[in-house]
Amino acid sequence: MKKALVLSGGGTRGSYQNGAIHALRRLKVDDWDLVTGTSIGALNAALIVQKDYRAMDRLWHTLTQDRIVNGAISVDMDISDMLNERSQLVPFIKEFIKEKGADITPMIHNINELFDEERFFASETDFGCVVCQMGSRKPVFVTKEMMRGNGVDWLISTASAYPAFPVHHFEEGDFIDGGYYDNLPIDLALRMGAEEIVAIDLSSNPHHPSYFDRTGITYIFPQVETGSFLSFDRKTIDCLETLGYYDTMKAFGRFDGVKYTFEKMELPAWYASFAREIMMLEEKIRRATEITSRLFSSQLVTDRIASQQHRKTVDDRRMFFGFMDNLMTLCGVNVEKIWTYREARNEILAGFADCAEESYRYLPESLNTNSLLNYASTLGTKGIVEKIVHTQLYPSHSFLNENVQLTVYPFERALAEFFNRLLDELKEE
């Protein structure tokens, strides 16, 4: 069976792939027959073909702006804007790039240092990357043999994120970033005969969700916003490496969770009955008399969590961790920690502790009924959940009636119901 690793482009977010590679090697899932990539994914792929993991670590542990470009550069740019040809709207283009692009001499120097032609061709692992022709935007599928004598030029070409970076010219033609055609070349790996694929995306909005849950394909992507592809913030780069490791371990069943990472666990005993309650709550939402035009779904809460996870459907485990993710995010919980269920539960309870007190100020003074919804609109998700939690614990402290909760704040209502189950569990211990 031909095994392939597929790596997407994404600039400085490529540290996520370095973390994923550490996990795959620890899991001994690293006997690749083929590695394909685009842009920074192609450079990471070349290092993996070379089995030069120390060089890959050095790249990501020491990366600074002056190792990529000379001079100042804005990070307020997302590569998706460029790939969708909307980059003329980005002030960075007007200020720094004009016609020639940024000075990427340092990046070219680094690629020359990192690409070891002798070691690359001595490896039995095959290679492929995607490059686009300037002008036509037609793809060029670069094979391992094409890299002979031109390896550095092809790696520069696939990473030439035009117009941020200049068009790369060499004897084969004028080329730009392969992401203009396919930023995660799973199709290329399939055409090259791959039967088992691990694909590592660098976007929290995955490029090819149609490949989720397909036989023979393990699709890994960050569940947090990853920021600009030109961010050189050291904390961000290191955080993404950690998350790449965690997400890969989760994909292979060593850890649990979706956005947050948990030690392996069984779902709490109360969750089966709660799942039934959510189904009944979704029916109540559907039947609410003041239903609004945006609530077309018959399972709004389930669909909301599925959408957050970029999936069409979710099972009980993904629903459970979806609720945990939402509440932990509202509490600002550290995403770089491996949590036990009890630790995470207690963090959530602590984050909402004030609203569980009878003395909690659930309404401001002198608020009339007519302005209640206006007040609610200023609260944000956490504020609404707090109010609903409080009124469920203290029914005489009215905030929003049942019908308004179901029609205006149905997801917040579901989060409040979940929170109260966590609180009941703690009380029973």
C-alpha positions as CSV (number, residue, x, y, z in Angstrom):
1,M,0.0,0.0,0.0
2,K,1.5,3.4,-1.1
3,K,1.5,5.8,1.8
4,A,1.5,9.6,1.3
5,L,1.9,12.7,3.5
6,V,0.3,15.8,2.1
7,L,1.2,19.3,3.4
8,S,-0.6,22.5,2.7
9,G,0.8,26.0,2.2
10,G,0.3,28.6,4.9
11,G,3.5,30.7,5.4
12,T,4.7,30.9,9.0
13,R,1.9,28.7,10.1
14,G,4.0,25.8,8.8
15,S,5.2,25.3,12.4
16,Y,1.9,23.4,12.9
17,Q,3.2,20.8,10.4
18,N,6.5,20.5,12.4
19,G,4.5,19.6,15.5
20,A,2.4,17.1,13.5
21,I,5.5,15.5,12.2
22,H,6.9,15.1,15.7
23,A,3.6,13.3,16.6
24,L,3.6,11.1,13.6
25,R,7.2,10.0,14.3
26,R,6.4,9.3,17.9
27,L,3.4,7.2,16.7
28,K,5.7,5.5,14.2
29,V,3.5,6.6,11.4
30,D,6.3,8.0,9.2
31,D,7.1,5.4,6.7
32,W,6.1,7.6,3.7
33,D,6.4,6.4,0.1
34,L,5.5,9.9,-1.1
35,V,5.3,13.4,0.3
36,T,3.5,16.2,-1.6
37,G,3.1,19.8,-0.7
38,T,2.4,23.4,-1.8
39,S,4.4,26.5,-0.8
40,I,5.8,26.2,2.7
41,G,4.3,22.7,2.7
42,A,6.6,21.8,-0.2
43,L,9.7,23.0,1.7
44,N,8.6,21.0,4.7
45,A,8.0,18.0,2.4
46,A,11.5,18.3,0.9
47,L,13.0,18.2,4.4
48,I,10.9,15.1,5.2
49,V,12.1,13.4,2.0
50,Q,15.6,14.2,3.1
51,K,14.8,12.9,6.6
52,D,16.4,16.1,7.8
53,Y,14.2,16.6,10.9
54,R,16.9,18.5,12.8
55,A,16.9,21.1,10.0
56,M,13.1,21.3,10.1
57,D,13.3,21.9,13.8
58,R,15.9,24.6,13.4
59,L,13.8,26.3,10.7
60,W,10.7,26.6,12.9
61,H,12.4,27.2,16.3
62,T,14.6,30.1,15.0
63,L,12.3,31.6,12.3
64,T,12.3,35.4,12.3
65,Q,11.2,38.0,9.8
66,D,14.7,38.8,8.7
67,R,15.2,35.2,7.6
68,I,12.4,35.6,5.1
69,V,12.3,39.2,3.9
70,N,14.5,42.3,4.0
71,G,12.8,45.4,5.4
72,A,9.5,46.0,7.0
73,I,6.5,43.9,6.2
74,S,2.9,44.0,7.3
75,V,1.3,40.9,8.8
76,D,-2.3,42.1,8.3
77,M,-2.8,39.9,5.3
78,D,-4.5,36.6,4.9
79,I,-3.3,34.3,2.1
80,S,-6.8,33.4,1.2
81,D,-7.4,37.1,0.1
82,M,-4.4,36.8,-2.2
83,L,-5.5,33.4,-3.6
84,N,-9.0,34.7,-4.3
85,E,-7.4,37.7,-6.1
86,R,-8.8,40.3,-3.7
87,S,-5.4,41.4,-2.5
88,Q,-5.7,44.8,-4.1
89,L,-8.0,45.6,-1.1
90,V,-5.1,45.1,1.3
91,P,-3.2,48.2,2.2
92,F,0.0,46.2,2.5
93,I,0.0,45.6,-1.2
94,K,-0.1,49.3,-2.0
95,E,2.4,50.3,0.7
96,F,5.1,47.6,0.4
97,I,4.8,45.6,-2.8
98,K,3.9,47.8,-5.8
99,E,5.1,45.9,-8.8
100,K,8.1,44.0,-7.7
101,G,7.1,42.4,-4.4
102,A,9.0,42.1,-1.2
103,D,12.7,41.5,-1.1
104,I,12.8,37.7,-0.3
105,T,16.6,37.4,-0.6
106,P,16.8,35.9,2.9
107,M,14.2,33.3,2.1
108,I,16.0,32.3,-1.1
109,H,19.2,32.0,1.0
110,N,17.5,29.7,3.5
111,I,16.0,27.5,0.8
112,N,19.5,27.1,-0.7
113,E,20.8,26.0,2.7
114,L,17.9,23.7,3.5
115,F,17.6,21.8,0.2
116,D,20.3,19.1,0.1
117,E,20.1,17.7,-3.5
118,E,22.3,14.7,-2.7
119,R,20.4,13.7,0.3
120,F,17.1,14.4,-1.4
121,F,17.8,12.1,-4.3
122,A,19.4,9.4,-2.1
123,S,16.1,9.1,-0.3
124,E,13.6,6.4,-1.5
125,T,10.7,8.6,-0.7
126,D,9.0,10.2,-3.7
127,F,8.1,13.9,-3.9
128,G,5.6,16.2,-5.6
129,C,4.7,19.8,-5.4
130,V,2.4,22.3,-7.1
131,V,3.5,25.5,-8.8
132,C,1.5,27.9,-11.0
133,Q,2.5,29.6,-14.2
134,M,2.3,33.3,-14.0
135,G,-0.4,34.8,-16.2
136,S,-2.3,31.7,-17.1
137,R,-2.3,30.3,-13.5
138,K,-2.1,26.9,-15.0
139,P,-0.6,24.3,-12.6
140,V,2.7,22.6,-13.0
141,F,3.0,19.4,-11.0
142,V,6.7,19.1,-10.1
143,T,8.0,15.6,-9.8
144,K,11.1,14.4,-7.9
145,E,13.0,14.0,-11.2
146,M,12.1,17.6,-12.2
147,M,13.8,18.8,-9.0
148,R,17.2,17.5,-10.3
149,G,19.3,20.7,-10.9
150,N,16.3,22.9,-10.3
151,G,15.1,22.0,-6.9
152,V,15.8,25.3,-5.3
153,D,14.0,27.2,-8.1
154,W,10.9,25.0,-7.8
155,L,10.8,25.4,-4.1
156,I,11.1,29.2,-4.4
157,S,8.4,29.2,-7.1
158,T,5.8,27.2,-5.1
159,A,6.4,29.7,-2.2
160,S,6.2,32.8,-4.3
161,A,3.0,34.1,-2.7
162,Y,2.4,36.8,-5.4
163,P,1.8,39.7,-5.1
164,A,3.3,39.7,-1.6
165,F,6.3,38.0,-2.9
166,P,7.7,38.5,-6.5
167,V,7.2,36.2,-9.4
168,H,10.0,33.7,-9.6
169,H,11.9,33.7,-13.0
170,F,14.2,30.9,-14.1
171,E,14.9,28.9,-17.2
172,E,11.7,26.9,-17.0
173,G,9.5,30.1,-17.0
174,D,7.8,32.5,-14.7
175,F,6.0,31.0,-11.7
176,I,4.0,31.9,-8.6
177,D,2.6,30.1,-5.5
178,G,1.0,26.7,-6.1
179,G,-1.8,27.7,-3.8
180,Y,-3.4,29.5,-6.6
181,Y,-4.3,26.1,-7.9
182,D,-4.3,23.7,-4.9
183,N,-3.0,24.7,-1.5
184,L,-3.4,21.1,-0.2
185,P,-2.5,18.7,-3.0
186,I,-4.4,15.6,-2.0
187,D,-5.4,15.1,-5.6
188,L,-1.8,15.1,-6.7
189,A,-1.0,12.4,-4.2
190,L,-3.9,10.3,-5.4
191,R,-2.8,10.7,-9.0
192,M,0.7,9.6,-8.0
193,G,-0.8,6.3,-6.6
194,A,-1.3,7.0,-2.9
195,E,-3.7,4.6,-1.2
196,E,-3.3,5.8,2.3
197,I,-3.0,9.6,3.0
198,V,-2.3,11.8,6.0
199,A,-3.1,15.4,5.0
200,I,-2.1,18.3,7.2
201,D,-3.9,21.5,6.4
202,L,-2.7,24.9,7.9
203,S,-6.0,26.7,7.7
204,S,-8.7,26.6,10.4
205,N,-11.1,26.8,7.5
206,P,-10.0,23.6,5.8
207,H,-9.4,23.6,2.1
208,H,-10.8,20.2,1.2
209,P,-13.5,19.2,3.8
210,S,-14.9,16.8,1.2
211,Y,-12.0,14.5,2.2
212,F,-13.1,14.2,5.8
213,D,-13.9,10.7,7.0
214,R,-12.9,9.1,3.6
215,T,-11.5,5.6,3.7
216,G,-7.7,5.8,3.7
217,I,-7.5,9.6,4.4
218,T,-6.7,11.1,7.8
219,Y,-7.3,14.9,7.6
220,I,-5.7,17.1,10.3
221,F,-6.2,20.9,10.6
222,P,-6.0,23.5,13.3
223,Q,-9.2,24.1,15.3
224,V,-8.2,27.6,16.3
225,E,-7.8,30.8,14.3
226,T,-4.3,30.8,13.0
227,G,-3.8,34.4,12.1
228,S,-1.8,35.9,9.2
229,F,0.5,33.7,7.1
230,L,3.2,36.3,7.6
231,S,3.0,36.5,11.4
232,F,6.5,36.1,13.0
233,D,5.2,36.3,16.5
234,R,7.2,33.7,18.4
235,K,4.4,32.7,20.8
236,T,2.1,32.1,17.9
237,I,4.6,30.0,16.0
238,D,5.3,27.9,19.0
239,C,1.7,27.6,19.9
240,L,0.8,26.3,16.4
241,E,3.6,23.7,16.7
242,T,2.1,22.5,20.0
243,L,-1.4,22.3,18.5
244,G,-0.1,20.4,15.5
245,Y,1.3,17.8,17.8
246,Y,-1.9,17.6,19.8
247,D,-4.3,17.5,16.9
248,T,-2.3,14.7,15.3
249,M,-2.3,12.7,18.5
250,K,-6.1,13.2,18.6
251,A,-6.5,12.1,15.0
252,F,-4.8,8.8,15.9
253,G,-6.7,8.3,19.1
254,R,-4.0,9.1,21.6
255,F,-5.8,12.1,23.0
256,D,-9.5,13.2,23.1
257,G,-11.2,16.4,22.2
258,V,-11.7,18.7,19.2
259,K,-10.4,22.3,19.8
260,Y,-9.1,21.6,23.3
261,T,-7.1,18.5,24.1
262,F,-8.1,16.0,26.7
263,E,-6.6,12.8,28.2
264,K,-8.4,9.8,26.9
265,M,-11.8,9.6,28.7
266,E,-15.2,8.1,28.8
267,L,-18.1,10.5,28.4
268,P,-19.6,11.3,31.8
269,A,-22.5,9.1,32.8
270,W,-25.0,11.9,32.6
271,Y,-24.3,12.8,29.0
272,A,-26.6,10.1,27.5
273,S,-29.7,11.6,29.1
274,F,-28.5,15.1,28.3
275,A,-28.2,14.2,24.6
276,R,-31.8,13.2,24.7
277,E,-32.7,16.5,26.4
278,I,-30.9,18.4,23.6
279,M,-33.0,16.6,21.0
280,M,-36.1,17.6,22.8
281,L,-34.8,21.2,23.2
282,E,-34.2,21.4,19.4
283,E,-37.8,20.3,18.9
284,K,-38.9,23.1,21.2
285,I,-36.8,25.6,19.3
286,R,-38.3,24.4,16.0
287,R,-41.8,24.9,17.4
288,A,-41.3,28.2,19.1
289,T,-44.0,30.6,18.1
290,E,-41.7,33.6,17.5
291,I,-39.3,31.6,15.3
292,T,-37.2,33.8,13.1
293,S,-36.3,33.3,9.4
294,R,-32.7,32.3,10.3
295,L,-33.7,29.1,12.1
296,F,-34.4,26.8,9.3
297,S,-32.8,23.8,10.9
298,S,-34.7,21.1,12.8
299,Q,-31.6,20.5,14.9
300,L,-30.1,24.0,15.3
301,V,-27.8,23.2,18.2
302,T,-26.3,20.1,16.6
303,D,-25.8,21.9,13.3
304,R,-24.1,24.8,15.1
305,I,-21.5,22.5,16.6
306,A,-21.1,20.6,13.4
307,S,-20.5,23.8,11.5
308,Q,-17.9,24.9,14.1
309,Q,-16.1,21.6,13.4
310,H,-16.5,22.0,9.6
311,R,-18.6,18.8,9.4
312,K,-22.0,17.8,8.1
313,T,-22.8,15.6,11.1
314,V,-21.4,15.0,14.5
315,D,-21.6,12.0,16.8
316,D,-22.1,12.1,20.6
317,R,-18.4,12.4,21.4
318,R,-18.0,15.3,19.0
319,M,-21.2,17.0,20.4
320,F,-19.9,16.6,24.0
321,F,-16.5,18.1,23.1
322,G,-18.2,20.8,21.1
323,F,-20.1,21.9,24.2
324,M,-16.9,21.8,26.3
325,D,-15.0,23.7,23.6
326,N,-17.6,26.5,23.5
327,L,-17.6,26.9,27.3
328,M,-13.9,26.7,27.7
329,T,-13.4,29.3,24.9
330,L,-15.8,31.6,26.7
331,C,-13.8,31.2,29.9
332,G,-10.5,31.9,28.1
333,V,-9.0,28.5,29.0
334,N,-5.5,27.7,27.8
335,V,-5.6,25.7,24.6
336,E,-2.0,24.6,24.9
337,K,-2.6,22.4,27.9
338,I,-3.6,18.7,28.0
339,W,-6.7,18.6,30.2
340,T,-8.4,16.0,32.3
341,Y,-12.2,16.1,32.1
342,R,-12.4,17.1,35.8
343,E,-9.8,19.9,35.4
344,A,-11.7,21.3,32.4
345,R,-15.1,21.0,34.1
346,N,-13.8,22.9,37.1
347,E,-12.3,25.6,34.9
348,I,-15.7,26.2,33.3
349,L,-17.4,26.2,36.7
350,A,-14.9,28.7,38.0
351,G,-15.4,30.9,34.9
352,F,-19.1,31.1,35.5
353,A,-19.0,31.0,39.3
354,D,-20.4,34.5,39.9
355,C,-23.7,33.8,38.0
356,A,-24.3,30.7,40.2
357,E,-24.6,32.9,43.2
358,E,-28.0,34.2,44.3
359,S,-26.5,37.7,44.8
360,Y,-25.5,37.8,41.2
361,R,-26.6,41.1,39.6
362,Y,-28.6,39.6,36.7
363,L,-30.2,42.9,35.7
364,P,-29.0,46.5,35.9
365,E,-31.0,48.9,38.1
366,S,-33.9,50.8,36.5
367,L,-34.2,48.6,33.5
368,N,-37.7,48.5,32.0
369,T,-39.2,45.6,30.1
370,N,-39.1,47.4,26.7
371,S,-35.3,47.9,26.9
372,L,-34.5,44.4,28.1
373,L,-33.7,43.0,24.6
374,N,-31.6,46.0,23.9
375,Y,-29.6,45.3,27.1
376,A,-29.3,41.7,26.2
377,S,-27.8,42.6,22.8
378,T,-24.9,44.2,24.5
379,L,-23.9,41.2,26.6
380,G,-22.1,38.8,24.2
381,T,-22.4,35.0,24.3
382,K,-20.9,34.6,27.8
383,G,-23.1,37.3,29.2
384,I,-26.3,35.7,27.8
385,V,-25.2,32.2,29.0
386,E,-24.6,33.6,32.5
387,K,-28.0,35.2,32.6
388,I,-29.8,32.0,31.5
389,V,-27.8,29.9,34.0
390,H,-28.7,32.2,36.8
391,T,-32.4,32.3,36.0
392,Q,-32.5,28.5,35.7
393,L,-30.9,28.3,39.2
394,Y,-33.1,31.0,40.6
395,P,-36.4,31.0,38.7
396,S,-37.8,34.0,40.5
397,H,-35.0,36.1,38.9
398,S,-36.6,36.6,35.5
399,F,-34.4,37.7,32.6
400,L,-35.8,36.5,29.3
401,N,-38.9,34.4,29.0
402,E,-38.8,30.9,27.5
403,N,-40.0,31.9,24.1
404,V,-37.3,34.6,23.7
405,Q,-34.6,32.2,24.8
406,L,-35.7,29.6,22.3
407,T,-36.1,32.1,19.4
408,V,-33.3,34.6,19.9
409,Y,-30.7,32.7,22.0
410,P,-31.2,29.0,21.3
411,F,-27.5,28.0,21.3
412,E,-26.8,30.0,24.5
413,R,-29.7,28.2,26.1
414,A,-28.2,24.8,25.2
415,L,-24.8,25.9,26.6
416,A,-26.5,27.0,29.8
417,E,-28.2,23.5,30.0
418,F,-24.9,21.8,29.6
419,F,-23.3,24.1,32.2
420,N,-26.0,23.1,34.7
421,R,-25.2,19.5,34.2
422,L,-21.6,20.1,35.0
423,L,-22.7,22.0,38.1
424,D,-25.0,19.2,39.2
425,E,-22.3,16.6,38.7
426,L,-20.0,18.6,41.0
427,K,-22.7,18.9,43.7
428,E,-23.1,15.1,43.6
429,E,-19.4,14.4,44.2
